[in-house]
Amino acid sequence: MKPVAFLGSADGWENAPLGDKQWKVWTCNWNSTRIPDSEIDVCFDMHDWRTADYYPTYADHLKKKHSYKVIKPREDDEIPNCEVFPLKDAMMFFPNHAFASTLSYVVAYAVVKNIPDLYMWGINTTEFIQYPEMGYSFWYCVGVARTLGTNVHMVSYDVQKAPEFYGYVNYSWKDSYRDMTTIHGSDNYVIKDGG
């Protein structure tokens, strides 16, 4: 089975393996307007485009016939190639029903479709500071997915700033990284510069 490259809309998405037929490409929302149709296999849009604060051009884009399928929360006759997200199946794997963002649905979909490797480019986890429930949901889904055999690889993402661990004064995530590499070896941990 081909690995999946998921392209978020944050910096770094353009470094994903577009044009490489050994990969399936998933993306979400308006990022589909920046990538040629022929490069996309699946686009997730878990919003109601009639009420969401979309650009009018994106709503028009959704209604066009595309070569890829568009995953939505429910049937939508105005969106060609619309496929309903398999919520009941996902809830079997994720009993806490922690779907608070499109990214959570992407990870759950990979589990339901039995995808062994999901690589994620262009993920902005700093927005989880403003919307913490999205962060909890996403990282929970990543943990469950990895436990169930779907390897989620965070290739390009902005790291959430965490100054220190609760209860440990002056002990930051960088200290934790140093200690873990000492214990387990540096090859097991890769942290993007600037985090």
N, C-alpha and C positions, 0 to 999 in steps of 0.2 A: 504494500500500500504506500502511496506517495505521502511524504511529509506535507504538512500544511504550513504555509507562511501566512500569518495573519498580519495585516497592515493597518495599524491604527493611524490616527491623523496627526500625531505629534512628530517632532523632529526624529529622523532616523528611518521613517517608513520607506523612504526612497532607496534605502540600501538593501531592501529585501530582494530575493531572487526573481524579479520580474523577467519574463521572457524565457525562463528556464522550465522546460516542459517536464522536468523531473519533480516539480512541485505543484501542489494545488494552492491557489491564492484565494484567501478570504479577506474581506475588508468590511467596513461598516459606514453607514450614514453617508454624509456628503463626500467622504474620501473617495467614493466610487466615481465622482465627477473628475477626479485628477488622474485616474488610471484608465488606460484603454479597455474597452469592453472585453476584447479578446484575451486580456490578461487575467480577468476575474472569473472565478468559479462560483463564489457565493458572496453575497452582500447582506449583512445584518442591518435591519432597521426596526428596532423594537419599540418605536414611537408611533403614535397616531398622527400621521402627517397633517391631518386636518386641523388639529389643535396645537401641535408642537410649534415652537417658534422657529420655523424653517424659512430659509430664503425662498422666495417664489420660484426662482430658477431651479432649486433643488426639488421642490414638489413637482415641477414639470418634468424634471429628469427622472424621477421615480415612475412616472406614468408612461414613459417610453418603453418600447420593447427592447430588452437587453438579452445578450447571449447567456448571462448568468442568472441564477435564481436569487430571489430576494426573500430573506427570511423575515416574517412579520409575526406579531402575536396572534393575529386572526386573519381569516380570508379577506382579501381586498380585491374586488373585481376591477378596480381602476389601475391596479399594478400587475402588469403581465409577469409571468414566471414567479408569481407569489407562492411561497411555500410557508405553511403554518409551522411555527416553532413547536417541536414535540414536547410540550410542557409536561404532560403526564409521564412520559418516559423519563424526562430529566428529573422529575420529583422523586422517582424511584431511587436514583443515585445520590440525590442531594436532599436528604430528608428535612433539613432546616429551611428549605425553600428560599435560600438566600440569593435571590436574583434582584439586585438593586441597581444593575447597570448593564449596558449592552455587553461589556467585556465578560461579565458573569455568564450571560447567555452563550457567548462564543465558547467559553471553556466547557460549559455543560453540553453544548451541541457536539463538541469534539468527543466527549465521553460517550454520549448516546450513539454517535456514528462510529464508535470504536476506532478512533484515530490514535495511532500509537505515539506520534510526535507532532506537537503543535508549537511552532516557533513564532514568537510575537515581536514585531518591530513597531516602533512609533507609539509606545504606550506612555501616557502622561499620568503617572501615579500621584503627582503633586496636586492634582485636582481633588484627590481624596481628602486633602486637608480641609477643603471647603465643604465637601460632601463625604463625611467619614463613613456613612453607611455603604457607599459605593466601594470604598477600600476594604471594609470588613467582608463584604460580599465577594469581591473579586479574589482576595487572598484565601478566603475559605474555599471557594470553588477550585482554585489552583491546588490547594492542599488535598482536597478530596480527589480531584482528577489524578494527581500523582499517585495517590494511594491505590486508585483503581487501575493504574497502568497506562494512563495517558501522560506522557512526559511533556510538561509545559516548560518551554525554554524562553526565558526573558532575554531576548537578544539586544534590543535597543529600547531603553526606557529611562525616564527621568526619575531619579530616586527621591522618595519622600524624605524630608529632613527630620531626623529623630535625634535630638541633642544628647540624650542619655537614657539608660534603662531605668525604669521605675524602681525605686528602692536602692539604686546604686549611684551614689554621688560621684560625679566626674568619671563615669564609665560610659563611653559612647559606643555607637555601632562600629566605629573604626577599631576601638579596643576589642570588641567582640570578634571582628574579622581577624585581627592579629592573633587572638587567642585560638580561634578555630583553625587558622592555617597552621599554627604551631602544633595543635593536636592532630589534625587530619591531613595536613599537607596542602600546599597552596593550589594545587591543580583542581581541588574540589570546590573552590570558591573564586568567583570572578565578580568584581564590583566595578561598575563603570566609573571612570574618572568624573569628578565633580559632584559625586553623591555625598 
